[in-house]
Amino acid sequence: MDVTAMTGLRFKEVEHKFVVGDHFDLDGFRQALAALGPVRHVTLRVRDRYFITESGRDRGFVIRHRFDRELHELTIKSVAADAEVRDEINLNLKAGDQQATVDAFVGAQGIVWQGALWKDLEVWHFADCEVVHYIATAGDRVVRCVEFEATDKPTLEAALAVVNRYEAATGFAEAERNPASLLELMWPHVLQSGRTTLTE
């Protein structure tokens, strides 16, 4: 799935993810971001449900159903070996949880796999970037991450420059970026059976 030719970067997510440990200096990170003057700062608890459908398995995408107090959306994300740049198409849903409706909609496409996680996240919104720290949990699996996503992206080079600038300002310039998607981090073996079509 590649929509770049039609839409440029409108439906592209440009993001760097870093997996951090329990001893991550969150207070120092918060102070560094506060000094940059975010437009908005919010904490949220988010439920994400992921689906791999028959067509998604064959064409290389997953569906995510997200619900929290601010957002309710259905998203298609492409799956790639490196999640730095990938397709992301969001459909805004009406207020209120619509789990049964989404289940019926996705179920009609033939569900191969599904899983759910919770994210306790803190988000700093800037004019050109969204910075997030979160702890994701699914059963006994826990992953803690920091993400930098460009929201101003006239070109790929400009978007990556935005991400790099915020990384440098918060001490991540020399840190090792994790190329995996959150789905792969939480459920490492889910994509294995379809890896030839889901990641190439």
C-alpha positions in Angstrom: 0.0 0.0 0.0 1.6 3.3 -1.1 -0.4 6.5 -1.4 2.5 8.9 -1.8 2.1 9.4 -5.6 -1.4 10.7 -5.1 -1.1 12.7 -1.8 2.6 13.5 -1.1 3.1 13.1 2.6 -0.5 13.9 3.7 -1.1 10.2 4.5 2.4 9.5 5.7 3.6 9.1 9.3 7.1 10.3 9.8 8.2 9.2 13.3 11.1 8.0 15.4 10.5 5.6 18.2 12.9 5.0 21.1 12.3 2.2 23.7 13.4 3.5 27.1 13.8 1.6 30.4 12.3 1.9 33.8 15.1 4.3 34.9 14.4 6.8 32.1 14.7 10.4 33.4 11.1 11.4 32.7 11.4 14.5 34.9 14.4 15.8 32.9 12.6 15.0 29.7 9.6 17.0 30.8 11.8 19.9 31.7 13.5 19.9 28.3 10.2 19.9 26.5 8.7 22.6 28.7 11.6 24.8 27.9 10.7 24.5 24.2 7.3 26.0 24.8 4.7 23.4 23.7 1.4 24.6 22.4 -0.4 22.0 24.4 0.5 19.3 27.0 -1.9 16.5 27.9 -2.0 13.1 29.6 -4.3 10.4 28.4 -5.2 6.8 28.8 -5.8 5.2 25.4 -7.2 1.9 24.2 -5.8 0.6 20.9 -7.2 -2.5 19.2 -5.3 -3.9 16.3 -6.6 -6.1 13.5 -4.9 -8.0 10.7 -7.4 -8.9 8.1 -7.1 -11.2 5.1 -6.5 -8.3 2.7 -4.2 -6.6 5.2 -2.1 -9.7 5.4 -1.9 -9.9 1.7 -1.3 -6.2 1.0 0.8 -5.2 4.0 -1.3 -3.2 6.4 -3.0 -3.4 9.8 -6.1 -1.7 11.1 -6.1 0.1 14.5 -9.2 1.2 16.4 -8.3 4.0 18.9 -10.6 5.3 21.6 -9.8 7.9 24.4 -11.4 11.0 25.8 -10.2 13.1 22.9 -10.0 10.8 19.9 -12.1 8.1 18.3 -10.7 6.9 15.0 -10.1 3.9 12.7 -6.7 3.8 11.1 -4.9 1.9 8.4 -1.1 1.6 8.8 1.3 0.0 6.4 3.7 -2.5 7.8 7.4 -2.2 6.9 10.8 -3.4 8.2 11.4 0.2 9.4 8.5 2.2 10.8 10.3 5.5 10.3 8.1 6.4 7.3 4.9 4.6 6.6 1.3 5.0 5.3 -1.2 6.2 7.9 -4.8 6.9 7.0 -7.1 8.0 9.8 -10.9 8.1 9.7 -12.5 10.1 12.5 -15.5 8.4 14.1 -18.3 10.0 16.0 -18.1 10.5 19.8 -18.7 7.5 22.0 -17.2 4.1 21.8 -18.4 2.1 18.8 -16.6 -1.2 19.5 -19.5 -3.4 18.2 -19.8 -1.4 15.0 -16.1 -1.5 14.4 -16.0 -5.3 15.1 -18.7 -5.9 12.5 -17.0 -3.7 10.0 -13.6 -5.3 10.4 -15.0 -8.7 10.8 -16.6 -8.5 7.3 -13.1 -8.3 5.9 -12.0 -11.6 7.5 -10.0 -11.2 10.7 -6.8 -13.2 10.8 -5.6 -11.8 14.2 -6.6 -9.2 16.7 -5.1 -7.8 19.9 -5.7 -4.9 22.3 -3.4 -2.7 24.5 -3.6 0.2 26.8 -1.3 3.2 26.6 -0.8 5.7 29.4 0.7 8.6 27.6 1.9 12.1 27.9 1.8 14.3 24.8 3.5 17.6 24.0 2.1 19.3 21.0 4.3 21.8 19.1 3.5 23.6 15.9 5.6 21.2 13.9 6.0 18.1 16.0 4.2 15.8 18.5 6.3 14.3 21.2 5.0 11.4 23.3 6.1 9.4 26.2 4.0 6.3 27.0 3.8 3.0 28.8 2.0 0.4 26.7 0.5 -2.8 28.4 -1.1 -5.9 27.0 -1.4 -8.7 29.5 2.0 -9.1 31.1 3.8 -7.4 28.3 5.0 -3.8 29.0 6.8 -1.5 26.6 7.9 2.1 27.5 8.6 4.4 24.6 9.4 8.0 23.5 8.2 9.0 20.0 8.8 12.1 17.9 6.4 12.6 15.0 6.6 15.4 12.5 3.3 17.2 12.0 4.7 19.8 9.6 6.0 17.8 6.6 6.2 19.6 3.3 8.9 17.2 2.3 10.4 14.1 3.8 13.7 15.9 4.3 11.9 18.7 6.2 9.9 16.3 8.3 13.0 14.4 9.4 14.8 17.6 10.2 11.9 18.5 12.5 12.2 15.2 14.2 15.9 15.4 14.6 15.7 18.9 16.0 13.4 17.8 18.9 15.6 14.7 19.5 18.6 16.9 19.9 16.8 19.3 22.3 15.8 16.4 24.6 19.0 14.3 24.6 18.0 11.7 22.0 20.4 12.8 19.2 22.8 9.9 19.8 20.2 7.4 21.1 19.5 4.3 19.1 16.1 4.5 17.3 14.0 1.3 17.3 12.6 0.6 13.8 9.8 -1.7 14.9 6.2 -0.7 15.1 4.5 -0.9 18.5 2.5 -3.9 17.3 5.7 -5.7 16.7 7.1 -4.7 20.1 4.0 -5.9 21.9 3.4 -9.0 19.9 6.7 -10.0 18.4 5.5 -13.1 16.5 2.2 -11.9 15.2 3.6 -10.9 11.8 5.9 -13.9 11.3 3.5 -16.1 9.4 2.8 -13.3 6.8 6.2 -11.6 7.0 7.0 -12.0 3.3 3.9 -9.9 2.4 3.6 -7.8 5.5 7.1 -6.3 5.7 8.4 -6.1 2.1 
